[in-house]
């Protein structure tokens, strides 16, 4: 079976764009990966600052309550959300949902 290159487009909205001063990034992989694997790779690249933006109280059990991870224009969370398989040309956005008035 032939391996297929997977290109992901990442969009970093504030405060994620402050991690490396870029709002967009393209990553290439030699196979499909899960959302969990992508988050692990980004944590290895950006360290504790990224971890504190993603996880509530910096623990890998619950997403930060203001975090939205949007895949191809859809935000959804379900029991196996982290096991979502990311496919070639997926568009993934990391942003905080701010509420106020």
CORHUPE-V925293 format. One record per run of one state. SS is the DSSP state (@ for helix, = for strand, . for the rest). FROM is the first residue (numbers start at 1). LEN is the number of residues. Records with the same first field share a line. If there is no record, write none. Layout:
SS=FROM-LEN + FROM-LEN
This chain:
.=1-5 + 13-3 + 19-5 + 30-3 + 47-1 + 59-4 + 64-3 + 72-2 + 76-5 + 84-1 + 87-4 + 97-5
==6-7 + 24-6 + 33-2 + 55-1 + 63-1 + 67-5 + 74-2 + 85-2 + 91-6
@=16-3 + 35-12 + 48-7 + 56-3 + 81-3
